Amino acid sequence: MGDVLLTGPAVRALAQAGRVAFLAGPAGAAAAALLPGVHRVIRCAIPWIDPDPGPMGMRTLARLIGSVQGLHADEAVIFTSFHQSPLPMALVLRLAGVRRISAISEDYPGSLLDVRHQVTGDLPEAERNLSLAAAAGFCLPPGDDGRLAVRWSLPDTTGLTGGGSYVVVHPGASVPARRPSAPVLGNIVAELTAGGHRVVITGAAADQPLAAQVRRHAGAAGPGLVVDVTGRTSLAMLASVLARADVAVAPNTGAAHLAAAVGTPVVSLFAPVVPAARWAPYRVPSVVLGDQAAPCAGTRARYCPEPGHPCLDTVDPRQVARAVADLHGRRGPDGSLLKTGAAP
């Protein structure tokens, strides 16, 4: 979800030239449908990208090629993270008859790419993606400031969260190394409620056991001070919950980028397994917490290689509460929620 949301500004640049179909994996398709400028979403698990890949064979390849051929696309731009190669997808696109293909590639692409873009340094991912769009010949429309955005008129979620102000705490992350332990998260919730904040805990259905642990470690709180909506929201509903929050507290995961896309300030509990310069919440008021010089820095580890998870489990809940207080009321210039009608 986060990677897809970070392509949003680049997608808006592409959309200036024509209709955009977004090919996304199962974890990113719902986020793709939220992006302004996307006219169609093709959902397909890609064996060389998916974190839990199925077998790769001619049937899988033929199905993927057929999906692309059905679009009759004139051009393709392949967005990847820095550790991913665009060349397998470029080969699929060539076999599907796509005329012009652009991507960032460190590897020699032969005739697979028409535009081989290269990027140096730790650009934020949204800017890295925008630089590829520009290299392919696509620019943002006049007046577009390049922030993250979503496009749905979001549903009313006050029935879930209750009225009044609140702070979102999003405990989960798809990569376990990127989130604090349940006891630390529980202590953060306890500190926030002790300071008078109402806390809304969010997450996917798979995060419900973690949310239950967090609530248990948080201990008793006043009536209504902790509301758990884990597993009870669609992605659009989660965006709505985040849009109404004073501040979101989240690890480096898609919810942090979704909060940025709706203009909500973020306290980022950021494990340095990947660089914060690339993946910290983009162009929204934020505070990054966590030891960015911990031994795990730059390892891309999925599971913490250090005893005690020192980069995140040493974060003092009082630091989080102070960061929430510092960010309170500091939303994006217009809330950053771009409402342009219904989903495709």
Secondary structure as the mmCIF struct_conf table of DSSP 4:
data_model
#
loop_
_struct_conf.conf_type_id
_struct_conf.id
_struct_conf.beg_label_comp_id
_struct_conf.beg_label_asym_id
_struct_conf.beg_label_seq_id
_struct_conf.end_label_comp_id
_struct_conf.end_label_asym_id
_struct_conf.end_label_seq_id
HELX_RH_AL_P HELX_RH_AL_P1 GLY A 2 LEU A 5
TURN_TY1_P TURN_TY1_P1 LEU A 6 THR A 7
HELX_RH_AL_P HELX_RH_AL_P2 GLY A 8 ALA A 15
TURN_TY1_P TURN_TY1_P2 GLN A 16 ALA A 17
BEND BEND1 GLY A 18 GLY A 18
STRN STRN1 VAL A 20 ALA A 24
TURN_TY1_P TURN_TY1_P3 PRO A 26 GLY A 28
HELX_RH_AL_P HELX_RH_AL_P3 ALA A 29 LEU A 34
BEND BEND2 LEU A 35 LEU A 35
TURN_TY1_P TURN_TY1_P4 PRO A 36 GLY A 37
STRN STRN2 VAL A 38 ARG A 43
TURN_TY1_P TURN_TY1_P5 PRO A 47 ILE A 49
BEND BEND3 PRO A 51 ASP A 52
HELX_RH_AL_P HELX_RH_AL_P4 MET A 58 GLN A 69
TURN_TY1_P TURN_TY1_P6 GLY A 70 HIS A 72
BEND BEND4 ASP A 74 ASP A 74
STRN STRN3 GLU A 75 ILE A 78
TURN_TY1_P TURN_TY1_P7 PHE A 82 HIS A 83
BEND BEND5 GLN A 84 GLN A 84
BEND BEND6 PRO A 86 PRO A 86
HELX_RH_AL_P HELX_RH_AL_P5 LEU A 87 LEU A 95
TURN_TY1_P TURN_TY1_P8 ALA A 96 GLY A 97
BEND BEND7 ARG A 99 ARG A 99
STRN STRN4 ARG A 100 ILE A 104
BEND BEND8 GLU A 106 ASP A 107
TURN_TY1_P TURN_TY1_P9 GLY A 110 SER A 111
BEND BEND9 LEU A 112 LEU A 112
BEND BEND10 ASP A 114 ASP A 114
STRN STRN5 VAL A 115 HIS A 117
BEND BEND11 GLY A 121 GLY A 121
HELX_RH_AL_P HELX_RH_AL_P6 GLU A 125 ALA A 135
TURN_TY1_P TURN_TY1_P10 ALA A 136 GLY A 137
HELX_LH_PP_P HELX_LH_PP_P1 LEU A 140 PRO A 141
TURN_TY1_P TURN_TY1_P11 PRO A 142 GLY A 143
BEND BEND12 TRP A 152 TRP A 152
HELX_LH_PP_P HELX_LH_PP_P2 LEU A 154 ASP A 156
HELX_RH_AL_P HELX_RH_AL_P7 THR A 158 THR A 161
BEND BEND13 GLY A 163 GLY A 164
STRN STRN6 VAL A 167 VAL A 169
BEND BEND14 SER A 174 VAL A 175
HELX_RH_3T_P HELX_RH_3T_P1 PRO A 176 ARG A 178
BEND BEND15 ARG A 179 ARG A 179
HELX_RH_AL_P HELX_RH_AL_P8 ALA A 182 ALA A 194
TURN_TY1_P TURN_TY1_P12 GLY A 195 GLY A 196
STRN STRN7 VAL A 199 ILE A 201
HELX_RH_3T_P HELX_RH_3T_P2 ALA A 205 ASP A 207
HELX_RH_AL_P HELX_RH_AL_P9 GLN A 208 ALA A 218
TURN_TY1_P TURN_TY1_P13 PRO A 223 GLY A 224
BEND BEND16 LEU A 225 LEU A 225
STRN STRN8 VAL A 226 ASP A 228
TURN_TY1_P TURN_TY1_P14 THR A 230 GLY A 231
HELX_RH_AL_P HELX_RH_AL_P10 LEU A 235 ALA A 243
TURN_TY1_P TURN_TY1_P15 ARG A 244 ARG A 244
BEND BEND17 ASP A 246 ASP A 246
STRN STRN9 VAL A 247 PRO A 251
BEND BEND18 ASN A 252 THR A 253
HELX_RH_AL_P HELX_RH_AL_P11 GLY A 254 ALA A 261
TURN_TY1_P TURN_TY1_P16 VAL A 262 GLY A 263
STRN STRN10 VAL A 266 LEU A 269
TURN_TY1_P TURN_TY1_P17 PRO A 272 VAL A 273
BEND BEND19 VAL A 274 VAL A 274
HELX_RH_AL_P HELX_RH_AL_P12 ALA A 276 TRP A 279
BEND BEND20 ALA A 280 ALA A 280
HELX_LH_PP_P HELX_LH_PP_P3 PRO A 281 TYR A 282
BEND BEND21 ARG A 283 VAL A 284
STRN STRN11 SER A 286 LEU A 289
BEND BEND22 GLY A 290 GLY A 290
TURN_TY1_P TURN_TY1_P18 GLN A 292 ALA A 293
BEND BEND23 ALA A 294 ALA A 294
TURN_TY1_P TURN_TY1_P19 PRO A 295 GLY A 298
BEND BEND24 ARG A 302 TYR A 303
BEND BEND25 GLU A 306 GLU A 306
TURN_TY1_P TURN_TY1_P20 PRO A 307 GLY A 308
HELX_RH_AL_P HELX_RH_AL_P13 PRO A 310 ASP A 313
TURN_TY1_P TURN_TY1_P21 THR A 314 THR A 314
HELX_RH_AL_P HELX_RH_AL_P14 PRO A 317 LEU A 327
TURN_TY1_P TURN_TY1_P22 HIS A 328 GLY A 329
TURN_TY1_P TURN_TY1_P23 PRO A 333 ASP A 334
BEND BEND26 SER A 336 SER A 336
BEND BEND27 GLY A 341 GLY A 341
#
